[in-house]
Amino acid sequence: MKIGIVGATGKAGNLIMKEAINRNHDVTAIVRNSAKLTDKNITVLEKDVFDLTANDVNGFDVIVNAFGAPAGQEHLHVEAGNALIEALKGAPHTRLVVVGGAGSLFVDAEKTTRVFDTTEFPAEYLATAKNQGENLSILQQTPSITWTFVSPSAFFNPQGKRTGAYQAGKDHLLVNAKGESYISYADFAIAIVDEIENPQHLNERFTVVGESE
């Protein structure tokens, strides 16, 4: 499949890119600065996410949004999401897969309390969580494109091992056998590429949890 990855130089985007390449997909890194790419053999589209058009994304089967907003500019999660929605409206055969956050997952059966509503949620991540949640809300109100929003667990570990396994859920925070809400970036990348290859969550959000070592 032909996959474009926005934010391919970031921690999540880079591992998703490597996972897709290892599975022999045709991968393009969509980045603002190609000099940051360590793999010089990768196909590159050097363009800011905010400038992407339907023509840029139309040739892809899937666009992965792994954009990471810098601290203090968390609103850019919403703006980047909106830019991709507008581009995808003119590319009806291209799916959007979004790397989301755990903050918008629910912690109660009635779906009244999200993770970021809880008192123990870290204040320094609140703006990111709420803006990623807003991106999800906008997608849920956008029937004109095909999308999937993927939330990691609360502890999203960039140094965690690739176990090759995970459990999936929908809108509620999951915990593993140890009672931990945990997923490594490497296992999250597996879940993303699995969803790309075998879509199970079209126009909805899902979440994944894994076992810590």
Buried (B, 14 or more C-beta within 10 A) or exposed (E): BBBBBBBBBBBBBBBBBBBBBEBEBEBBBBBBEBEEBEEEEBEBBEBEBEEBEBEBBBEBBBBBBBBBBEEEEBEBBBBBBBBBBBBBEBBEEBBBBBBBBBBBBBBEEEEEEBBBBEEEBEEEBEBBBBBBBBBBBEBEEBEEBBBBBBBBBBBBBEEBEBBEEBBBBEBBBBEBEEEBBBBBBBBBBBBBBBBBEEBEBEBBBBBBBBBBE
